[in-house]
Amino acid sequence: MIFKTRVEHLENVLNEIGNSNLYEYPHVDFVLVKEINGKDYYTAGISNEINPDESFLFRPKARAKSIPIQNLRYEKQEYKKLFKECIEGYVLQQMQKGYKIIYMSIDFHIELWGFIDNYYHSIDIFDDGLIYYMSFCYGIGLTSTFLSHYSCGYFPDFIHDFLGEVTFESSKELVKTMIESNNRMITSLELRNELCYKILDGRTENEESS
C-alpha cells in the first residue's frame, strides 16, 4: 500500500468519525482496512482524549457503528479459551482475517506488543496475522529496542522470533537517531533561551540607564 493511498484511507476514516457525531473528544488509536468486493471496510479504535478509559471500536459500515471496547467478543471459541477478550486480541484477530494497518499509534503498538508478550506461548494461533504485523513493524523500523526505549520498559525481539530477521543493528541506528534528534532539540532550546536572556538583559540595561 503506497503512502498516498494510506493517507487517503486515513482522511476517509477521520471524515467518517467527524460526521458521525458519536465522540466529543476522539483520539484515534488505530485504523485497519480490508477490501471486500471492491469496497473498503474500516475498523478504528477510538479513545476519549479527556478520559482514556472510555474506548470504542468504530466501524462506519456496520449496523452498530460504535461498540464499547469492553463489549468486544472473539469470533472463534478457540480464541476465547486462550486469551482475555480485549482490543489487542481483537486487532490480531482482524489481521488474521486479512485487515491491513492504515495507522497505529506508538502507544497502541506498545499495548499490542505487551499482549503478544503475555500470551507468547499461544500467540502463534494468529499465525498469518502475526507474520503480517511483524512484517509491518519491520518495514517501518519499529523494533523492540525502539519500543523498549520509548516505553521505558523491555520487549523481546519478536521480529527476530517470528520472522527470523536480525534487527539489532537497525535498532541501534534508530536509537542513535532518536538521541541525536533529542540532542539537537536540546541545543536549539538552549540557544533560544540564551538569546532570550540576552534580549532581556539588554532591555534591563536600557531601563536602568534611562
MARKEZA-29224 format. One line per 4 residues: their letters; for each residue x, y, z of N, C-alpha, C, O. Coordinates in nm, 2 decimals. Layout:
// MARKEZA-29224
A) X Y Z X Y Z X Y Z X Y Z | ... .
This chain:
// MARKEZA-29224
MIFK) 0.08 -0.12 0.00 0.00 0.00 0.00 0.09 0.12 0.00 0.17 0.14 0.09 | 0.07 0.21 -0.10 0.16 0.33 -0.11 0.11 0.43 -0.01 0.00 0.43 0.03 | 0.21 0.52 0.02 0.18 0.62 0.13 0.06 0.71 0.09 -0.02 0.73 0.18 | 0.05 0.75 -0.03 -0.07 0.84 -0.07 -0.20 0.77 -0.04 -0.29 0.83 0.01 .
TRVE) -0.21 0.64 -0.08 -0.33 0.56 -0.06 -0.36 0.55 0.09 -0.47 0.56 0.13 | -0.26 0.53 0.17 -0.28 0.52 0.32 -0.33 0.66 0.37 -0.42 0.66 0.46 | -0.28 0.77 0.33 -0.32 0.90 0.37 -0.47 0.92 0.33 -0.55 0.97 0.41 | -0.51 0.88 0.21 -0.64 0.89 0.16 -0.74 0.81 0.25 -0.85 0.85 0.28 .
HLEN) -0.70 0.68 0.28 -0.78 0.60 0.37 -0.80 0.67 0.50 -0.91 0.67 0.55 | -0.69 0.72 0.56 -0.70 0.79 0.69 -0.79 0.91 0.69 -0.87 0.93 0.78 | -0.78 0.98 0.58 -0.87 1.10 0.56 -1.02 1.06 0.56 -1.10 1.12 0.62 | -1.04 0.94 0.49 -1.18 0.89 0.48 -1.23 0.85 0.62 -1.35 0.89 0.65 .
VLNE) -1.15 0.79 0.70 -1.19 0.74 0.83 -1.22 0.86 0.92 -1.31 0.87 0.99 | -1.12 0.96 0.92 -1.14 1.08 1.00 -1.26 1.15 0.97 -1.33 1.21 1.06 | -1.30 1.16 0.84 -1.42 1.23 0.80 -1.54 1.15 0.85 -1.64 1.21 0.90 | -1.54 1.02 0.84 -1.65 0.93 0.89 -1.67 0.95 1.04 -1.78 0.97 1.09 .
IGNS) -1.55 0.96 1.12 -1.56 0.98 1.26 -1.62 1.12 1.29 -1.71 1.13 1.38 | -1.57 1.22 1.22 -1.63 1.36 1.25 -1.77 1.37 1.22 -1.85 1.43 1.29 | -1.81 1.31 1.10 -1.95 1.32 1.06 -2.05 1.24 1.14 -2.17 1.27 1.14 | -2.00 1.14 1.21 -2.08 1.05 1.29 -2.14 1.12 1.42 -2.24 1.09 1.47 .
NLYE) -2.06 1.23 1.47 -2.10 1.30 1.59 -2.12 1.21 1.71 -2.20 1.23 1.80 | -2.04 1.10 1.71 -2.05 1.00 1.82 -1.96 1.03 1.93 -1.98 0.99 2.05 | -1.85 1.10 1.90 -1.75 1.12 2.00 -1.72 1.27 2.02 -1.71 1.35 1.92 | -1.71 1.31 2.15 -1.68 1.45 2.17 -1.53 1.49 2.16 -1.50 1.59 2.10 .
YPHV) -1.45 1.40 2.22 -1.30 1.43 2.21 -1.23 1.30 2.16 -1.16 1.23 2.24 | -1.25 1.27 2.03 -1.19 1.14 1.98 -1.04 1.14 1.96 -0.99 1.24 1.91 | -0.98 1.04 2.00 -0.84 1.02 1.98 -0.83 0.88 1.91 -0.87 0.78 1.96 | -0.77 0.88 1.79 -0.76 0.76 1.71 -0.64 0.68 1.75 -0.52 0.73 1.74 .
DFVL) -0.66 0.55 1.79 -0.55 0.46 1.83 -0.50 0.38 1.72 -0.38 0.35 1.71 | -0.59 0.34 1.63 -0.55 0.26 1.51 -0.66 0.26 1.41 -0.78 0.29 1.44 | -0.62 0.24 1.29 -0.72 0.22 1.18 -0.68 0.10 1.09 -0.56 0.09 1.05 | -0.77 0.01 1.07 -0.75 -0.11 0.99 -0.84 -0.10 0.87 -0.95 -0.04 0.88 .
VKEI) -0.81 -0.16 0.76 -0.89 -0.17 0.64 -0.88 -0.30 0.57 -0.78 -0.36 0.57 | -1.00 -0.34 0.51 -1.00 -0.46 0.43 -1.09 -0.44 0.31 -1.20 -0.39 0.33 | -1.04 -0.47 0.19 -1.12 -0.45 0.07 -1.20 -0.58 0.05 -1.15 -0.69 0.04 | -1.33 -0.56 0.04 -1.42 -0.68 0.01 -1.51 -0.64 -0.10 -1.59 -0.54 -0.10 .
NGKD) -1.50 -0.71 -0.21 -1.59 -0.69 -0.33 -1.58 -0.54 -0.38 -1.67 -0.48 -0.42 | -1.45 -0.49 -0.38 -1.43 -0.36 -0.43 -1.46 -0.24 -0.33 -1.45 -0.13 -0.37 | -1.51 -0.28 -0.21 -1.54 -0.17 -0.11 -1.45 -0.19 0.01 -1.41 -0.29 0.05 | -1.41 -0.07 0.06 -1.32 -0.06 0.18 -1.40 -0.07 0.31 -1.49 0.02 0.33 .
YYTA) -1.37 -0.16 0.39 -1.43 -0.17 0.52 -1.33 -0.14 0.63 -1.22 -0.20 0.64 | -1.36 -0.04 0.71 -1.27 0.02 0.81 -1.31 -0.03 0.95 -1.42 -0.05 0.98 | -1.21 -0.04 1.03 -1.22 -0.06 1.18 -1.12 0.03 1.24 -1.00 0.03 1.22 | -1.17 0.11 1.33 -1.09 0.21 1.40 -1.11 0.20 1.55 -1.22 0.18 1.60 .
GISN) -1.00 0.22 1.63 -1.00 0.22 1.77 -1.00 0.37 1.81 -0.91 0.44 1.78 | -1.10 0.40 1.89 -1.12 0.54 1.93 -1.12 0.55 2.09 -1.20 0.48 2.15 | -1.04 0.64 2.14 -1.04 0.66 2.28 -1.07 0.81 2.31 -1.06 0.89 2.22 | -1.12 0.84 2.43 -1.15 0.97 2.47 -1.03 1.05 2.52 -0.96 1.00 2.61 .
EINP) -1.00 1.16 2.45 -0.88 1.24 2.49 -0.88 1.28 2.64 -0.78 1.29 2.71 | -1.00 1.31 2.69 -1.02 1.36 2.82 -1.02 1.24 2.92 -0.96 1.25 3.03 | -1.09 1.13 2.88 -1.10 1.01 2.97 -1.06 0.89 2.89 -1.14 0.83 2.82 | -0.93 0.86 2.88 -0.88 0.75 2.80 -0.94 0.61 2.83 -0.94 0.52 2.75 .
DESF) -1.00 0.60 2.95 -1.07 0.47 2.98 -1.19 0.45 2.90 -1.24 0.33 2.89 | -1.24 0.55 2.84 -1.36 0.54 2.75 -1.31 0.51 2.61 -1.26 0.60 2.54 | -1.32 0.38 2.57 -1.27 0.35 2.43 -1.37 0.27 2.36 -1.46 0.20 2.41 | -1.37 0.29 2.22 -1.47 0.23 2.14 -1.41 0.18 2.01 -1.30 0.22 1.97 .
LFRP) -1.48 0.08 1.95 -1.45 0.03 1.82 -1.55 0.10 1.72 -1.67 0.09 1.74 | -1.49 0.17 1.62 -1.58 0.24 1.53 -1.57 0.17 1.39 -1.46 0.15 1.33 | -1.69 0.13 1.34 -1.70 0.06 1.21 -1.81 0.13 1.13 -1.93 0.10 1.15 | -1.77 0.22 1.04 -1.87 0.31 0.97 -1.97 0.24 0.89 -2.08 0.29 0.87 .
KARA) -1.94 0.12 0.84 -2.04 0.05 0.75 -2.11 -0.06 0.83 -2.19 -0.13 0.77 | -2.09 -0.08 0.95 -2.16 -0.18 1.03 -2.29 -0.13 1.08 -2.31 -0.01 1.09 | -2.38 -0.22 1.12 -2.51 -0.18 1.17 -2.50 -0.11 1.30 -2.56 0.00 1.32 | -2.41 -0.16 1.39 -2.37 -0.09 1.51 -2.24 -0.02 1.49 -2.13 -0.09 1.50 .
KSIP) -2.24 0.11 1.46 -2.12 0.18 1.42 -2.01 0.18 1.53 -1.89 0.17 1.51 | -2.06 0.20 1.65 -1.97 0.22 1.77 -2.00 0.12 1.88 -2.11 0.10 1.92 | -1.89 0.05 1.92 -1.91 -0.06 2.02 -1.81 -0.03 2.13 -1.69 -0.01 2.11 | -1.85 -0.02 2.26 -1.76 0.00 2.37 -1.66 -0.12 2.37 -1.70 -0.24 2.35 .
IQNL) -1.53 -0.09 2.40 -1.43 -0.19 2.39 -1.46 -0.31 2.48 -1.43 -0.42 2.45 | -1.52 -0.28 2.60 -1.55 -0.39 2.69 -1.65 -0.49 2.64 -1.67 -0.60 2.70 | -1.73 -0.45 2.53 -1.83 -0.54 2.48 -1.77 -0.63 2.36 -1.85 -0.70 2.30 | -1.65 -0.61 2.33 -1.59 -0.69 2.22 -1.58 -0.84 2.25 -1.56 -0.88 2.37 .
RYEK) -1.61 -0.92 2.15 -1.60 -1.07 2.17 -1.53 -1.13 2.05 -1.54 -1.08 1.94 | -1.45 -1.23 2.08 -1.38 -1.30 1.97 -1.48 -1.38 1.89 -1.59 -1.42 1.94 | -1.45 -1.40 1.77 -1.54 -1.48 1.68 -1.52 -1.63 1.69 -1.62 -1.70 1.66 | -1.40 -1.67 1.73 -1.38 -1.82 1.74 -1.37 -1.86 1.89 -1.31 -1.79 1.97 .
QEYK) -1.42 -1.97 1.92 -1.42 -2.03 2.05 -1.28 -2.05 2.10 -1.25 -2.04 2.22 | -1.19 -2.10 2.01 -1.06 -2.13 2.05 -0.98 -2.01 2.10 -0.89 -2.01 2.18 | -1.01 -1.89 2.04 -0.95 -1.76 2.09 -1.00 -1.73 2.23 -0.92 -1.69 2.31 | -1.13 -1.75 2.26 -1.18 -1.73 2.39 -1.12 -1.81 2.50 -1.11 -1.77 2.61 .
KLFK) -1.08 -1.93 2.46 -1.02 -2.02 2.56 -0.87 -1.98 2.59 -0.83 -2.01 2.70 | -0.81 -1.92 2.49 -0.67 -1.89 2.51 -0.64 -1.75 2.56 -0.54 -1.73 2.63 | -0.72 -1.65 2.52 -0.69 -1.51 2.55 -0.80 -1.44 2.62 -0.92 -1.47 2.61 | -0.76 -1.34 2.70 -0.86 -1.25 2.76 -0.92 -1.17 2.64 -0.84 -1.12 2.55 .
ECIE) -1.05 -1.14 2.65 -1.11 -1.07 2.54 -1.08 -0.92 2.56 -1.12 -0.86 2.66 | -1.00 -0.86 2.47 -0.96 -0.72 2.48 -0.93 -0.67 2.34 -0.93 -0.75 2.24 | -0.91 -0.54 2.33 -0.89 -0.48 2.20 -0.77 -0.53 2.13 -0.77 -0.54 2.00 | -0.66 -0.56 2.20 -0.53 -0.60 2.14 -0.56 -0.74 2.07 -0.51 -0.76 1.96 .
GYVL) -0.62 -0.83 2.14 -0.65 -0.96 2.08 -0.75 -0.95 1.96 -0.74 -1.02 1.86 | -0.84 -0.85 1.97 -0.94 -0.83 1.86 -0.86 -0.78 1.74 -0.89 -0.82 1.62 | -0.76 -0.69 1.75 -0.69 -0.64 1.64 -0.61 -0.75 1.57 -0.61 -0.76 1.45 | -0.55 -0.84 1.65 -0.48 -0.95 1.59 -0.57 -1.04 1.52 -0.54 -1.10 1.41 .
QQMQ) -0.69 -1.06 1.57 -0.80 -1.14 1.51 -0.83 -1.08 1.37 -0.85 -1.16 1.27 | -0.85 -0.95 1.37 -0.88 -0.88 1.24 -0.77 -0.89 1.14 -0.79 -0.91 1.02 | -0.64 -0.88 1.19 -0.53 -0.90 1.09 -0.52 -1.05 1.04 -0.49 -1.07 0.93 | -0.56 -1.14 1.13 -0.57 -1.28 1.08 -0.67 -1.30 0.97 -0.66 -1.38 0.89 .
KGYK) -0.77 -1.21 0.97 -0.88 -1.22 0.87 -0.84 -1.14 0.75 -0.92 -1.13 0.65 | -0.73 -1.07 0.75 -0.68 -1.00 0.63 -0.69 -0.85 0.63 -0.67 -0.78 0.53 | -0.73 -0.79 0.75 -0.73 -0.65 0.76 -0.58 -0.60 0.77 -0.49 -0.66 0.82 | -0.56 -0.48 0.71 -0.43 -0.42 0.70 -0.43 -0.29 0.78 -0.53 -0.22 0.80 .
IIYM) -0.31 -0.25 0.83 -0.29 -0.14 0.91 -0.28 -0.01 0.82 -0.20 0.00 0.73 | -0.37 0.09 0.85 -0.36 0.22 0.79 -0.28 0.31 0.88 -0.20 0.39 0.84 | -0.31 0.30 1.01 -0.25 0.39 1.11 -0.25 0.31 1.24 -0.35 0.24 1.27 | -0.15 0.33 1.32 -0.15 0.28 1.46 -0.05 0.36 1.54 0.06 0.39 1.50 .
SIDF) -0.10 0.41 1.65 -0.02 0.50 1.74 0.09 0.41 1.81 0.08 0.29 1.82 | 0.20 0.48 1.85 0.31 0.41 1.92 0.25 0.35 2.05 0.29 0.24 2.08 | 0.17 0.42 2.12 0.11 0.37 2.24 0.04 0.24 2.22 0.04 0.15 2.30 | -0.04 0.23 2.11 -0.11 0.11 2.08 -0.02 0.00 2.04 -0.04 -0.12 2.07 .
HIEL) 0.09 0.03 1.97 0.19 -0.07 1.93 0.24 -0.13 2.06 0.26 -0.25 2.07 | 0.27 -0.05 2.16 0.32 -0.09 2.29 0.22 -0.19 2.36 0.26 -0.29 2.41 | 0.09 -0.15 2.35 -0.01 -0.24 2.41 -0.01 -0.37 2.34 -0.03 -0.48 2.40 | 0.00 -0.37 2.21 -0.01 -0.49 2.13 0.11 -0.58 2.15 0.10 -0.70 2.16 .
WGFI) 0.23 -0.52 2.16 0.35 -0.60 2.19 0.34 -0.66 2.34 0.39 -0.77 2.36 | 0.28 -0.58 2.43 0.26 -0.63 2.56 0.16 -0.75 2.56 0.19 -0.85 2.64 | 0.06 -0.75 2.48 -0.03 -0.86 2.47 0.04 -0.99 2.41 0.02 -1.10 2.46 | 0.12 -0.96 2.31 0.20 -1.07 2.25 0.30 -1.13 2.35 0.31 -1.25 2.36 .
DNYY) 0.36 -1.05 2.43 0.45 -1.09 2.54 0.37 -1.18 2.64 0.42 -1.28 2.68 | 0.26 -1.13 2.68 0.18 -1.20 2.79 0.13 -1.34 2.74 0.12 -1.43 2.82 | 0.10 -1.35 2.61 0.05 -1.48 2.56 0.14 -1.54 2.46 0.10 -1.60 2.36 | 0.27 -1.52 2.48 0.37 -1.56 2.38 0.36 -1.71 2.34 0.37 -1.74 2.22 .
HSID) 0.33 -1.80 2.43 0.33 -1.94 2.40 0.20 -1.99 2.33 0.19 -2.10 2.29 | 0.10 -1.90 2.32 -0.02 -1.93 2.25 -0.05 -1.84 2.13 -0.14 -1.87 2.05 | 0.03 -1.74 2.12 0.00 -1.63 2.02 0.02 -1.68 1.87 -0.04 -1.62 1.79 | 0.09 -1.79 1.85 0.11 -1.83 1.71 -0.02 -1.89 1.65 -0.02 -1.92 1.53 .
IFDD) -0.13 -1.89 1.73 -0.26 -1.93 1.66 -0.30 -1.82 1.56 -0.38 -1.85 1.47 | -0.26 -1.70 1.59 -0.28 -1.59 1.49 -0.16 -1.59 1.39 -0.10 -1.48 1.37 | -0.13 -1.70 1.33 -0.01 -1.71 1.25 0.00 -1.61 1.14 0.10 -1.54 1.13 | -0.10 -1.61 1.05 -0.09 -1.51 0.94 -0.10 -1.37 0.99 -0.02 -1.28 0.94 .
GLIY) -0.18 -1.34 1.08 -0.20 -1.20 1.13 -0.07 -1.16 1.20 -0.03 -1.04 1.19 | -0.01 -1.25 1.27 0.12 -1.22 1.35 0.23 -1.19 1.25 0.31 -1.10 1.27 | 0.24 -1.28 1.15 0.35 -1.26 1.05 0.33 -1.12 0.98 0.43 -1.05 0.95 | 0.20 -1.09 0.94 0.18 -0.97 0.88 0.22 -0.85 0.97 0.28 -0.76 0.92 .
YMSF) 0.18 -0.86 1.09 0.20 -0.75 1.18 0.35 -0.73 1.21 0.40 -0.61 1.20 | 0.43 -0.83 1.23 0.57 -0.82 1.25 0.64 -0.77 1.12 0.74 -0.70 1.13 | 0.59 -0.81 1.01 0.65 -0.76 0.88 0.62 -0.62 0.87 0.71 -0.54 0.82 | 0.50 -0.57 0.91 0.47 -0.43 0.91 0.57 -0.35 1.00 0.62 -0.25 0.96 .
CYGI) 0.59 -0.40 1.12 0.68 -0.33 1.21 0.82 -0.33 1.16 0.88 -0.23 1.17 | 0.86 -0.44 1.10 1.00 -0.44 1.05 1.01 -0.35 0.93 1.12 -0.28 0.92 | 0.91 -0.34 0.85 0.91 -0.25 0.73 0.92 -0.10 0.77 0.98 -0.02 0.69 | 0.86 -0.06 0.88 0.87 0.08 0.92 0.98 0.11 1.02 0.99 0.22 1.07 .
GLTS) 1.06 0.00 1.06 1.17 0.02 1.15 1.12 0.03 1.30 1.19 0.08 1.38 | 1.00 -0.03 1.33 0.95 -0.03 1.47 1.00 -0.16 1.53 0.95 -0.27 1.51 | 1.10 -0.15 1.62 1.17 -0.27 1.67 1.15 -0.27 1.83 1.10 -0.18 1.89 | 1.19 -0.38 1.88 1.18 -0.40 2.03 1.27 -0.30 2.10 1.23 -0.25 2.21 .
TFLS) 1.38 -0.26 2.04 1.47 -0.16 2.10 1.40 -0.02 2.11 1.41 0.04 2.21 | 1.34 0.01 2.00 1.27 0.14 2.00 1.15 0.14 2.10 1.14 0.24 2.18 | 1.07 0.04 2.10 0.96 0.04 2.19 1.00 0.03 2.33 0.93 0.09 2.42 | 1.11 -0.04 2.36 1.16 -0.05 2.50 1.21 0.09 2.54 1.18 0.13 2.65 .
HYSC) 1.28 0.16 2.45 1.33 0.29 2.48 1.22 0.39 2.50 1.22 0.47 2.60 | 1.12 0.38 2.42 1.00 0.47 2.42 0.92 0.45 2.55 0.87 0.55 2.61 | 0.90 0.33 2.58 0.81 0.30 2.70 0.88 0.29 2.83 0.82 0.27 2.93 | 1.01 0.30 2.83 1.10 0.28 2.95 1.07 0.14 3.01 1.08 0.12 3.13 .
GYFP) 1.04 0.04 2.92 1.02 -0.10 2.96 1.12 -0.19 2.89 1.22 -0.15 2.84 | 1.07 -0.31 2.87 1.16 -0.41 2.80 1.06 -0.50 2.71 0.97 -0.55 2.76 | 1.10 -0.51 2.59 1.03 -0.61 2.50 1.13 -0.70 2.43 1.23 -0.65 2.38 | 1.10 -0.83 2.43 1.19 -0.92 2.35 1.18 -0.89 2.20 1.09 -0.81 2.16 .
DFIH) 1.28 -0.94 2.13 1.28 -0.91 1.98 1.19 -1.01 1.91 1.23 -1.11 1.85 | 1.06 -0.97 1.91 0.96 -1.06 1.85 0.98 -1.07 1.70 0.95 -1.17 1.64 | 1.03 -0.96 1.64 1.05 -0.96 1.49 1.15 -1.07 1.46 1.13 -1.15 1.36 | 1.26 -1.09 1.53 1.35 -1.19 1.51 1.29 -1.33 1.54 1.31 -1.42 1.47 .
DFLG) 1.21 -1.34 1.65 1.14 -1.46 1.68 1.05 -1.51 1.57 1.05 -1.63 1.54 | 0.97 -1.42 1.52 0.86 -1.47 1.42 0.90 -1.46 1.28 0.84 -1.52 1.19 | 1.00 -1.37 1.25 1.04 -1.35 1.11 1.18 -1.40 1.08 1.21 -1.43 0.96 | 1.26 -1.42 1.19 1.40 -1.46 1.17 1.49 -1.35 1.12 1.60 -1.38 1.07 .
EVTF) 1.44 -1.23 1.13 1.52 -1.11 1.08 1.61 -1.07 1.20 1.57 -1.05 1.31 | 1.74 -1.04 1.17 1.83 -0.98 1.27 1.81 -0.83 1.26 1.85 -0.77 1.17 | 1.76 -0.78 1.37 1.73 -0.63 1.37 1.81 -0.55 1.47 1.78 -0.43 1.49 | 1.91 -0.61 1.53 1.99 -0.54 1.63 2.06 -0.42 1.58 2.05 -0.31 1.64 .
ESSK) 2.12 -0.43 1.47 2.19 -0.32 1.41 2.10 -0.20 1.37 2.12 -0.09 1.40 | 1.98 -0.24 1.31 1.89 -0.13 1.27 1.83 -0.07 1.40 1.80 0.05 1.40 | 1.81 -0.15 1.50 1.76 -0.09 1.63 1.86 0.01 1.69 1.82 0.11 1.73 | 1.99 -0.03 1.69 2.09 0.06 1.74 2.09 0.19 1.66 2.10 0.30 1.72 .
ELVK) 2.08 0.18 1.53 2.08 0.30 1.44 1.95 0.39 1.47 1.96 0.51 1.48 | 1.84 0.33 1.50 1.72 0.40 1.53 1.73 0.48 1.66 1.70 0.59 1.67 | 1.78 0.41 1.76 1.80 0.47 1.89 1.90 0.59 1.88 1.88 0.69 1.94 | 2.01 0.56 1.80 2.11 0.66 1.78 2.05 0.79 1.72 2.08 0.90 1.76 .
TMIE) 1.97 0.77 1.62 1.90 0.88 1.55 1.81 0.96 1.65 1.81 1.08 1.64 | 1.74 0.88 1.73 1.65 0.94 1.83 1.73 1.03 1.93 1.69 1.14 1.96 | 1.84 0.98 1.97 1.93 1.05 2.07 1.99 1.18 2.00 1.99 1.28 2.06 | 2.03 1.16 1.88 2.09 1.28 1.81 1.98 1.38 1.78 2.01 1.50 1.80 .
SNNR) 1.86 1.34 1.75 1.75 1.44 1.73 1.71 1.51 1.86 1.69 1.63 1.86 | 1.71 1.43 1.97 1.69 1.49 2.10 1.79 1.59 2.14 1.76 1.70 2.19 | 1.92 1.56 2.11 2.03 1.65 2.14 2.02 1.78 2.06 2.05 1.89 2.11 | 1.98 1.76 1.93 1.96 1.88 1.85 1.85 1.97 1.90 1.86 2.10 1.90 .
MITS) 1.74 1.91 1.95 1.63 1.98 2.01 1.68 2.06 2.13 1.64 2.17 2.15 | 1.75 1.99 2.22 1.80 2.05 2.34 1.89 2.17 2.31 1.88 2.27 2.37 | 1.99 2.15 2.21 2.08 2.26 2.17 2.00 2.37 2.12 2.03 2.49 2.16 | 1.89 2.35 2.04 1.81 2.46 1.99 1.74 2.53 2.10 1.73 2.66 2.10 .
LELR) 1.69 2.46 2.20 1.62 2.52 2.31 1.72 2.61 2.39 1.69 2.72 2.44 | 1.85 2.55 2.41 1.95 2.63 2.49 1.98 2.76 2.42 2.00 2.86 2.48 | 2.00 2.75 2.28 2.03 2.87 2.21 1.92 2.97 2.21 1.94 3.09 2.23 | 1.79 2.92 2.21 1.68 3.01 2.21 1.67 3.08 2.35 1.64 3.20 2.36 .
NELC) 1.70 3.00 2.46 1.69 3.06 2.59 1.80 3.16 2.61 1.78 3.27 2.67 | 1.92 3.13 2.55 2.04 3.22 2.56 2.00 3.35 2.49 2.04 3.46 2.54 | 1.94 3.34 2.38 1.90 3.46 2.30 1.80 3.54 2.38 1.81 3.67 2.38 | 1.70 3.47 2.44 1.60 3.54 2.52 1.67 3.62 2.64 1.63 3.73 2.67 .
YKIL) 1.76 3.55 2.70 1.83 3.61 2.82 1.90 3.74 2.77 1.90 3.84 2.84 | 1.97 3.73 2.65 2.04 3.85 2.60 1.95 3.96 2.58 1.98 4.08 2.61 | 1.83 3.93 2.52 1.73 4.03 2.49 1.68 4.10 2.62 1.67 4.22 2.63 | 1.65 4.01 2.72 1.60 4.06 2.84 1.71 4.14 2.91 1.68 4.25 2.97 .
DGRT) 1.83 4.09 2.91 1.94 4.17 2.97 1.96 4.31 2.91 1.98 4.41 2.98 | 1.95 4.31 2.78 1.96 4.44 2.70 1.85 4.53 2.74 1.87 4.65 2.76 | 1.73 4.48 2.76 1.61 4.56 2.80 1.64 4.62 2.94 1.61 4.73 2.97 | 1.69 4.53 3.03 1.71 4.57 3.17 1.82 4.68 3.17 1.80 4.78 3.25 .
ENEE) 1.92 4.67 3.09 2.03 4.77 3.09 1.97 4.90 3.04 2.01 5.01 3.09 | 1.89 4.90 2.93 1.83 5.02 2.88 1.74 5.09 2.98 1.74 5.21 2.99 | 1.66 5.01 3.05 1.57 5.06 3.15 1.65 5.13 3.26 1.61 5.23 3.31 | 1.76 5.07 3.30 1.84 5.12 3.42 1.91 5.25 3.37 1.93 5.34 3.46 .
SS) 1.95 5.26 3.25 2.02 5.38 3.20 1.93 5.49 3.17 1.97 5.61 3.17 | 1.80 5.46 3.15 1.71 5.57 3.11 1.65 5.64 3.24 1.57 5.73 3.22 .
